[in-house]
């Protein structure tokens, strides 16, 4: 089977929707020889910042000389991004081989979901690569997520807000209860900036599991001491570490919280004893944290592309910022970053999924915009530009700034490139699907791998 055929067969599993529960996942892994067994894991859940935090942790672990797996979703451009080892994407041949093996472990009478299938591929790749540790991002929620069949060394929750309410519950407390499901007896725990309603739920879960947790502002802290082109520089203080002048290679003031949580997770990992009691299981030091955070790459999240490097015709005169903020909390954080970016005019290109809170996703960022380009990525869940305009009008009336409708994302990008001057800022946001397609267009890659 070719790579394209393999990818098509995997994405065809999306027709089976979501399946909440772990029995199917356990059955698949058992037929594959339980590749997850014996692995060492960091498990992350949260509403926003999971991917950035996971990438920071993985970069620092690799800097410490550990063979490190990283499992995240969704991808931006290529499916191969989802399962990495020491930063390396899967090759097309690996995808074909891993998928072929997972198919053999599936029951044709009870087909897996897309996420179950890909999670099984991740565990296989990490075992084959001899990963010393793997960092796993929960896909949806935590308690019944396919990744939650592991016993992590460290679990972490970045933050909790309203998201996927049709699946996780209609209140912050209900959503927190789902995400708290990754906390297991015997694990260590670190939490980010949490609202009181979520904190109470997590405290209850920690007490039930007999786990003592560290929280941002209570157990560890970070102070932003400066910024380098929008990238925070922080002083971190934890139970035992004090690391000053940590440069975070991701833009946005909210990355300071993610970096602090990553450092706390790494400090907890450094405290895990080896099985024989002969010292720490992992030799992770402050220098590894410094190196990892300064070198981490996480495209599409506050990613800045310099003038003259976009679009493919290289006629852009303004800097371009890509950020996949796709829920109200993420949009509010991104808007905070934009307020700190100097510019004459902000040209906002947006595409949002029709099942999202369009007003909540667009409102904070739209408030910063001077020109609006409504478009859509090539994805079945995407709202049409006309629907986006309708939702904006229903929420707050006419946009109040010049706007245009563009049926294709490249058309919107080209229009912004023509209109934005050298003192302006162009932003593409609203969805990771939009940002992924934009990156593919800007780099000249064809979009064949739909999320």
Order of alpha helices (4+ residues) and beta strands (2+ residues): alpha-alpha-beta-alpha-beta-beta-alpha-alpha-beta-beta-alpha-alpha-beta-alpha-beta-beta-beta-beta-alpha-alpha-beta-beta-alpha-beta-alpha-beta-alpha-beta-alpha-beta-alpha
